Structure formats: structure tokens, C-alpha cells
């Protein structure tokens, strides 16, 4: 958590407004891999993000992970491109 705060929170008036964060995978030992990506927007005061939620965090889930959970075989490696979906985007008008 400390690393996330250091990367997103600069000071009271400068917080990066979009941080995609969520489940990337389920590892062999049963632990959950959490992934995050700070988008290239300028830091600004705390507020609502594009989903209408307070704060910078946008919930995401890795698409290959979801595919595997539904029984589809997906060949993905850490060297590959990370594809994810944003569950909140389906609720936007």
C-alpha cells in the first residue's frame, strides 16, 4: 500500500486522478496478483473520476484471467500485453 500512495499522492492538492487497479491473475499458490497503472493525466485535487466515484482508483479485471475463470484457455505471459476490462464502464450512460 505504501508504494501505491507514494506513486499516486504527491500532496494535498496534487493526486493523480486515474489509477487503473484490480485483479490481474490468480497465482499457482492461490494468491491474487494485483495490478495497477497510473494514467498520464496531470495531478490535481482529490475528486471524482470518470466513473463518477470519488478518488483516483478505477476498478479493472484482467481479460485473460476472466476468460480462464469461464473455462476458456488463454495463453498469456508477463511479457505479453496486459488486456483488462473496467466493470464500472458498463454502468455509465
C-alpha positions as CSV (number, residue, x, y, z in Angstrom):
1,X,0.0,0.0,0.0
2,X,2.9,2.4,0.8
3,X,4.2,2.1,-2.7
4,X,0.8,3.0,-4.2
5,X,0.4,6.0,-2.0
6,X,3.9,7.2,-2.9
7,X,3.1,6.9,-6.6
8,X,-0.3,8.5,-6.6
9,X,-0.4,11.1,-3.8
10,X,2.1,14.0,-4.2
11,X,0.5,16.4,-1.7
12,X,-3.0,17.6,-0.6
13,X,-3.7,19.4,-3.8
14,X,-1.9,17.0,-6.2
15,X,-3.2,13.5,-6.6
16,X,-3.1,11.6,-9.9
17,X,-6.7,11.4,-11.0
18,X,-6.8,8.0,-12.7
19,X,-5.2,4.8,-11.4
20,X,-6.4,1.5,-13.0
21,X,-6.2,-1.1,-10.3
22,X,-7.5,-4.6,-9.9
23,X,-7.1,-8.3,-10.2
24,X,-4.5,-9.4,-12.7
25,X,-4.4,-13.1,-12.1
26,X,-4.7,-15.9,-9.6
27,X,-1.2,-17.3,-9.0
28,X,-0.3,-21.0,-8.6
29,X,0.0,-20.6,-4.8
30,X,-3.6,-19.3,-4.6
31,X,-2.6,-15.7,-4.0
32,X,-4.1,-12.8,-6.1
33,X,-1.9,-10.7,-8.3
34,X,-3.0,-7.1,-8.0
35,X,-2.0,-4.8,-10.9
36,X,-2.0,-1.1,-11.2
37,X,-1.3,1.6,-13.8
38,X,-1.2,5.3,-13.3
39,X,-2.6,7.1,-16.4
40,X,-0.7,10.1,-17.8
41,X,-3.0,12.8,-16.5
42,X,-1.7,15.8,-14.6
43,X,-2.0,15.6,-10.8
44,X,-4.9,17.6,-9.3
45,X,-7.0,17.9,-6.2
46,X,-8.9,14.9,-4.9
47,X,-12.3,14.5,-6.6
48,X,-14.5,12.2,-8.7
49,X,-13.0,10.1,-11.5
50,X,-14.6,9.4,-14.9
51,X,-16.8,6.6,-13.5
52,X,-18.4,9.1,-11.0
53,X,-16.6,7.5,-8.0
54,X,-14.6,9.5,-5.5
55,X,-10.9,9.2,-5.8
56,X,-8.4,8.1,-8.4
57,X,-9.0,4.3,-8.5
58,X,-10.7,2.7,-11.4
59,X,-11.5,-1.0,-10.9
60,X,-10.2,-3.3,-13.5
61,X,-10.0,-7.1,-14.1
62,X,-7.6,-8.8,-16.5
63,X,-9.4,-10.2,-19.5
64,X,-7.3,-13.4,-19.9
65,X,-8.0,-14.1,-16.1
66,X,-11.8,-13.7,-16.7
67,X,-11.6,-16.0,-19.7
68,X,-9.8,-18.7,-17.8
69,X,-12.4,-18.4,-15.0
70,X,-15.1,-19.1,-17.6
71,X,-13.2,-22.2,-19.0
72,X,-11.5,-20.6,-22.0
73,X,-7.8,-21.4,-22.4
74,X,-5.8,-18.2,-22.8
75,X,-2.1,-18.2,-23.4
76,X,-0.7,-15.2,-21.6
77,X,2.7,-14.4,-20.3
78,X,4.1,-11.5,-18.2
79,X,6.0,-10.4,-21.3
80,X,2.7,-10.0,-23.2
81,X,0.3,-7.1,-23.4
82,X,-2.0,-6.7,-20.4
83,X,-5.6,-6.5,-21.5
84,X,-8.2,-5.6,-18.9
85,X,-11.8,-4.5,-18.7
86,X,-13.4,-1.9,-16.4
87,X,-16.6,-3.2,-14.7
88,X,-17.6,0.3,-13.9
89,X,-17.8,1.3,-17.6
90,X,-20.9,-0.8,-18.1
91,X,-22.8,1.4,-15.7
92,X,-22.0,4.7,-17.4
93,X,-24.6,6.5,-19.5
